[in-house]
Amino acid sequence: MSFLIALVIILLVQWLHLRLLRLEMPRRTLPWLPWILVALHLPLILFAVMRAVGVSGPGTLPLLRSLARMGFYFQAFTVLHLIISMVADMGWRLSRLGRPQNPEVEEDTPEDAGRRAFLRTAALTSTGAALAVGVAGARQAYGDPEITRKTLAFPDLPPGLEGLRIAHLSDLHAGPLVSLGTLRRWRDLTEREGPELLLFTGDLVDSRPEELAPLLEAFEGFRPPLGRFAVLGNHDFFDDPRPIRRDLEAAGIRCLENRAALVQRGGSTLALLGLQDPMARNGRFRRLVFGPGPRPAEAARDLPAEAFRICMNHRPSEWEQALAAGARLTLSGHTHGGQINPIPGWSSANLIGPRTAGLYREGEDLLYVSRGLGVVGLPIRIAAAPEIAIFTLKRG
């Protein structure tokens, strides 16, 4: 059903775009426009159908995926073009208010040369705006991430955990938009901070299990003294997640889904919990069940009462589940800080929930939502710089 809705939206948007292009483009190009739009979007639709039915053969799929991505980028440009042209057309209409009308020529027909010229200018503006946004957004997305260093105080922190230094990475999205070189740079920047624990809070890959290989290669040999741990995010369930779990464990990164691990430091006990993402109940978008989703009681079962609990939970919307497991500190990602925030002071992540990025408090319990490192869909970030979070725990 979601696929059909998306297909209807794509067709509707392109129908509107075709009508607009017929006003803007030279007449000799008009017979070709529908075929050009079909050629741009057919790979996108075909790729989406193949993924929806679970076809993922190695032969032509990489090429098809690249062509589909071009269609998706054009779809994003189309939306920007339509918005700018709609504003331009409104401006044209306002500029014509109060002017005498020519009864032989209707104001808003394609024959109105002035309106055509005005909309062509708007088209050039939208193209220029798209290029400017793309360049600025790519620089932010692929530049060095911001390193957020925070000291988090808890009145009941066990003495042996005083000064514990934790690196929190989220939403790396290893895959076609995140290269091995980028992953290595993120690893180097994290390793320089000297963390004792390295925690990944999901969306390790963009959509396919084999995309994990460069991430594991990039982080090979980076072994903080207290270990490396991970939970899976919703993107890690876009395909069968079992190879991801297997390869993480083989590389020495413990995958905690509805389970916990005990870490000893200075005579005190740290309990690291991980909650499974709700997407486990709807894998591959086809309601394939790869797990029960978050089970806080199961994750916290048989933990020592004196252990200080930190929960890794991909979605900040599931914070209540982490609190039910007794977590004093919960680490999440998922939102990308909105990734593309065109309105100053407002995050696009507000559309999916109130906890968009940064630190949140519920009594003495804390939640940190990382903006993450990678990108989804478009290879840009606007007012949502990628982030490596470094926490130091203290008693107080």
Legacy VTK file of the C-alpha trace (Angstrom):
# vtk DataFile Version 3.0
C-alpha trace
ASCII
DATASET POLYDATA
POINTS 396 float
0.000 0.000 0.000
2.786 2.470 0.906
4.476 1.682 -2.416
1.258 2.458 -4.355
0.813 5.734 -2.493
4.408 6.715 -3.301
3.874 5.805 -6.967
0.711 7.935 -7.172
2.563 10.881 -5.606
5.463 10.523 -8.080
3.075 10.427 -11.058
1.066 13.399 -9.784
4.169 15.508 -9.173
5.547 14.712 -12.631
2.204 15.482 -14.291
2.309 18.922 -12.674
5.947 19.283 -13.687
5.145 18.371 -17.274
2.481 21.091 -17.415
4.984 23.598 -16.069
7.737 22.544 -18.478
5.381 23.017 -21.410
5.112 26.664 -20.417
8.856 27.108 -19.999
10.509 25.014 -22.696
10.832 25.821 -26.422
7.995 24.410 -28.508
10.265 22.105 -30.510
11.091 20.167 -27.314
7.486 19.606 -26.214
6.931 16.227 -27.992
10.004 14.812 -26.220
9.206 15.950 -22.693
6.916 13.046 -21.656
9.432 10.479 -22.913
12.319 12.177 -21.132
10.369 12.117 -17.852
9.514 8.447 -18.351
13.187 7.603 -19.023
14.237 9.432 -15.858
11.694 7.745 -13.611
11.354 4.235 -15.023
14.559 2.996 -13.286
13.354 4.503 -9.993
9.984 2.754 -10.228
11.527 -0.532 -11.433
14.098 -0.523 -8.615
11.399 0.198 -6.026
9.260 -2.682 -7.353
12.215 -5.096 -7.274
13.079 -4.159 -3.701
9.423 -4.376 -2.646
9.173 -7.973 -3.875
12.584 -8.905 -2.445
14.569 -9.165 -5.707
18.184 -8.152 -5.132
20.302 -9.964 -7.692
23.933 -8.841 -8.045
23.985 -8.492 -11.838
22.230 -5.336 -13.044
21.019 -4.101 -9.650
23.982 -1.765 -8.899
23.539 -0.003 -12.259
19.773 0.113 -11.805
20.261 1.528 -8.311
22.479 4.326 -9.670
19.914 5.195 -12.354
17.143 5.074 -9.745
19.110 7.476 -7.570
19.314 9.920 -10.497
15.548 9.677 -10.841
15.141 10.369 -7.136
17.388 13.431 -7.355
15.339 14.687 -10.292
12.207 14.136 -8.231
13.665 16.357 -5.490
14.573 19.008 -8.090
11.041 18.788 -9.468
9.538 19.624 -6.085
11.861 22.622 -5.687
11.085 23.738 -9.237
7.330 23.512 -8.652
7.518 25.468 -5.402
9.587 28.295 -6.893
7.425 28.412 -10.013
4.258 28.502 -7.907
5.639 31.485 -5.996
6.693 33.122 -9.275
3.267 32.596 -10.828
1.657 34.117 -7.764
3.969 37.099 -8.128
3.021 37.364 -11.808
-0.675 37.384 -10.985
-0.199 40.019 -8.290
1.792 42.191 -10.695
-1.103 42.058 -13.172
-3.761 43.132 -10.698
-5.442 46.384 -11.741
-4.047 46.325 -15.270
-6.448 46.566 -18.220
-7.132 43.180 -19.768
-6.860 42.393 -23.463
-10.110 40.616 -24.328
-8.487 38.786 -27.227
-5.764 37.156 -25.087
-6.527 35.476 -21.807
-4.034 36.401 -19.181
-2.954 32.931 -18.094
-2.904 30.943 -21.325
0.324 29.454 -22.685
0.163 32.129 -25.390
0.860 34.852 -22.853
4.480 35.619 -23.768
5.064 37.728 -20.667
3.993 34.934 -18.359
6.156 32.462 -20.269
9.197 34.696 -19.902
8.497 35.207 -16.224
8.230 31.462 -15.588
11.400 30.785 -17.598
13.218 33.175 -15.278
11.768 31.306 -12.312
12.966 28.028 -13.840
16.509 29.350 -14.127
16.239 30.594 -10.550
15.121 27.191 -9.297
17.982 25.479 -11.139
20.483 27.912 -9.679
18.973 27.501 -6.216
19.153 23.712 -6.499
22.822 23.869 -7.519
23.675 26.295 -4.708
21.859 24.210 -2.108
23.487 21.053 -3.430
27.012 22.441 -3.250
26.561 23.964 0.225
24.765 20.886 1.514
27.388 18.484 0.158
30.154 20.500 1.813
28.410 20.229 5.153
27.539 16.542 4.711
31.036 15.445 3.702
33.141 17.894 5.657
34.615 16.937 9.015
31.832 16.256 11.521
31.383 18.365 14.611
32.749 16.721 17.741
30.352 17.283 20.625
32.067 16.861 23.972
29.803 16.754 27.027
30.297 15.937 30.677
27.197 14.201 32.071
26.650 14.224 35.826
24.645 11.651 37.782
24.278 11.805 41.576
24.274 8.017 41.888
27.110 7.236 39.465
29.185 4.396 40.925
32.681 5.604 41.931
34.442 3.274 39.517
32.671 4.881 36.534
33.863 8.400 37.357
35.587 9.823 34.275
34.376 7.076 31.915
34.726 8.343 28.342
32.225 7.116 25.738
32.118 7.655 21.975
28.632 7.643 20.477
28.275 7.196 16.697
24.961 6.892 14.922
23.453 6.674 11.446
26.638 6.049 9.487
24.601 4.710 6.522
27.524 2.928 4.908
26.562 2.410 1.292
26.406 4.258 -2.022
26.488 7.741 -0.445
29.159 7.028 2.208
32.529 5.811 0.953
35.249 3.841 2.695
37.407 6.978 2.795
34.676 8.898 4.621
34.225 6.051 7.101
37.967 5.973 7.769
38.014 9.700 8.454
35.173 9.307 10.965
37.063 6.462 12.621
40.280 8.510 12.878
38.498 11.490 14.420
36.775 9.242 16.949
39.915 7.337 17.863
41.795 10.584 18.572
39.313 11.294 21.378
40.570 8.246 23.290
37.211 6.710 24.286
37.032 3.676 26.549
33.737 2.563 24.978
32.553 2.806 21.365
28.768 2.661 20.879
26.901 2.535 17.544
23.193 3.331 17.754
21.875 1.945 14.494
21.515 2.568 10.760
24.956 1.144 10.171
24.103 0.498 6.505
21.949 2.306 4.003
19.820 -0.663 3.002
21.809 -3.850 2.284
23.836 -6.214 4.519
26.883 -6.238 2.228
27.257 -2.479 2.773
28.551 -3.238 6.269
31.908 -4.512 4.930
33.556 -1.086 4.397
32.396 0.062 7.833
34.019 -2.954 9.470
37.156 -2.404 7.401
37.319 1.257 8.424
36.967 0.486 12.150
39.208 -2.581 12.117
41.884 -2.315 14.786
40.087 0.427 16.717
39.372 -1.453 19.927
38.652 0.740 22.972
39.610 -0.984 26.240
36.026 -1.558 27.392
34.718 -2.759 24.051
32.519 -1.941 21.067
28.756 -2.393 21.044
25.897 -1.737 18.620
22.174 -1.880 18.059
20.479 -2.014 14.655
18.355 0.796 13.255
15.388 0.812 10.907
17.599 0.910 7.773
19.377 -2.226 8.958
16.047 -4.047 8.563
15.476 -2.937 4.954
16.905 -6.358 4.115
17.621 -9.502 6.110
19.479 -8.239 9.222
20.981 -11.601 10.180
24.182 -11.141 8.084
24.672 -7.741 9.752
24.417 -9.251 13.247
26.724 -12.094 12.247
29.398 -9.851 10.750
29.299 -7.415 13.672
29.874 -10.213 16.160
32.642 -11.711 14.023
34.392 -8.320 14.008
34.189 -8.039 17.794
31.293 -5.566 17.915
28.643 -6.999 20.212
25.134 -6.521 18.872
22.739 -5.886 21.761
19.085 -6.272 20.832
16.811 -6.739 23.826
19.794 -7.891 25.818
22.533 -6.435 27.968
26.261 -6.691 28.575
28.074 -6.034 31.849
31.264 -3.970 31.822
33.554 -3.753 34.855
35.559 -0.614 35.592
37.254 0.407 38.835
35.287 -2.112 40.854
31.934 -0.801 39.576
29.512 -2.346 37.098
28.133 -0.719 33.971
25.154 -2.398 32.309
24.881 -1.673 28.582
21.415 -2.418 27.248
20.195 -2.455 23.674
16.589 -2.324 22.499
15.519 -3.743 19.160
14.085 -1.326 16.621
10.329 -1.585 15.874
11.231 -2.085 12.198
12.134 -5.673 13.124
8.397 -6.373 12.978
8.136 -4.991 9.423
11.365 -5.972 7.678
11.853 -5.176 4.006
8.625 -3.099 4.228
6.761 -6.350 3.619
5.842 -7.204 7.201
8.535 -9.844 7.432
9.183 -10.421 11.110
12.847 -10.449 12.116
12.172 -9.841 15.795
9.619 -8.644 18.365
10.691 -5.003 18.498
11.713 -3.318 21.774
11.385 -5.512 24.882
12.717 -3.529 27.864
11.882 -6.196 30.451
13.798 -8.767 28.425
16.782 -6.471 28.001
16.980 -5.721 31.731
16.379 -9.275 32.947
18.682 -10.447 35.775
20.805 -7.285 35.798
22.528 -6.506 39.129
20.660 -3.857 41.129
23.849 -1.832 41.643
24.724 -1.656 37.932
24.515 1.769 36.292
22.413 1.395 33.140
23.053 2.945 29.742
20.641 2.063 26.939
21.292 2.150 23.207
18.009 2.776 21.445
17.971 3.872 17.801
14.786 5.959 17.913
14.364 8.753 20.468
10.623 8.186 20.242
11.250 4.934 22.154
12.847 6.694 25.149
10.005 5.576 27.396
10.920 1.976 26.583
14.502 2.641 27.703
13.261 4.277 30.915
11.159 1.177 31.553
14.404 -0.816 31.412
15.880 1.436 34.101
18.233 3.392 31.834
19.837 6.442 33.416
21.388 7.488 30.106
19.824 6.665 26.737
21.665 7.167 23.451
19.714 7.498 20.200
20.002 8.765 16.635
17.569 8.272 13.733
16.600 11.935 13.212
19.794 13.214 11.494
18.884 16.479 13.224
16.441 16.930 10.336
19.303 16.601 7.783
17.809 19.336 5.574
16.453 22.281 7.541
15.461 25.088 5.165
13.764 27.229 7.843
16.137 28.857 10.354
15.448 27.763 13.918
13.242 24.851 12.858
14.206 21.220 12.352
12.652 18.961 9.724
12.907 16.218 12.356
10.012 17.904 14.187
7.801 16.156 11.637
8.596 12.777 13.237
8.779 13.782 16.899
9.739 16.439 19.430
13.206 15.039 20.283
15.257 16.102 17.299
18.870 16.527 18.449
20.900 17.137 21.587
20.329 16.502 25.284
16.949 15.900 26.955
16.175 15.376 30.634
13.443 13.516 32.502
14.120 14.021 36.189
17.646 12.699 36.696
17.529 10.541 33.548
19.108 11.779 30.325
18.592 11.168 26.613
21.077 12.222 23.960
19.922 12.312 20.327
22.814 12.361 17.861
22.516 14.112 14.503
24.387 11.114 13.124
27.093 11.001 10.492
25.662 9.775 7.198
22.910 10.912 4.861
19.715 9.398 3.487
18.256 10.061 0.051
20.001 13.295 -0.881
23.776 13.593 -0.294
23.425 16.905 1.519
22.921 18.360 4.982
21.575 21.828 5.694
21.843 23.272 9.233
22.380 19.747 10.572
26.117 19.072 10.588
27.233 15.447 11.069
28.243 14.670 14.628
30.545 12.553 16.752
29.439 12.681 20.397
31.956 12.156 23.207
30.635 11.839 26.770
32.520 11.879 30.060
30.587 10.602 33.075
30.994 12.168 36.480
29.355 11.900 39.884
27.456 14.961 40.999
LINES 1 397
396 0 1 2 3 4 5 6 7 8 9 10 11 12 13 14 15 16 17 18 19 20 21 22 23 24 25 26 27 28 29 30 31 32 33 34 35 36 37 38 39 40 41 42 43 44 45 46 47 48 49 50 51 52 53 54 55 56 57 58 59 60 61 62 63 64 65 66 67 68 69 70 71 72 73 74 75 76 77 78 79 80 81 82 83 84 85 86 87 88 89 90 91 92 93 94 95 96 97 98 99 100 101 102 103 104 105 106 107 108 109 110 111 112 113 114 115 116 117 118 119 120 121 122 123 124 125 126 127 128 129 130 131 132 133 134 135 136 137 138 139 140 141 142 143 144 145 146 147 148 149 150 151 152 153 154 155 156 157 158 159 160 161 162 163 164 165 166 167 168 169 170 171 172 173 174 175 176 177 178 179 180 181 182 183 184 185 186 187 188 189 190 191 192 193 194 195 196 197 198 199 200 201 202 203 204 205 206 207 208 209 210 211 212 213 214 215 216 217 218 219 220 221 222 223 224 225 226 227 228 229 230 231 232 233 234 235 236 237 238 239 240 241 242 243 244 245 246 247 248 249 250 251 252 253 254 255 256 257 258 259 260 261 262 263 264 265 266 267 268 269 270 271 272 273 274 275 276 277 278 279 280 281 282 283 284 285 286 287 288 289 290 291 292 293 294 295 296 297 298 299 300 301 302 303 304 305 306 307 308 309 310 311 312 313 314 315 316 317 318 319 320 321 322 323 324 325 326 327 328 329 330 331 332 333 334 335 336 337 338 339 340 341 342 343 344 345 346 347 348 349 350 351 352 353 354 355 356 357 358 359 360 361 362 363 364 365 366 367 368 369 370 371 372 373 374 375 376 377 378 379 380 381 382 383 384 385 386 387 388 389 390 391 392 393 394 395
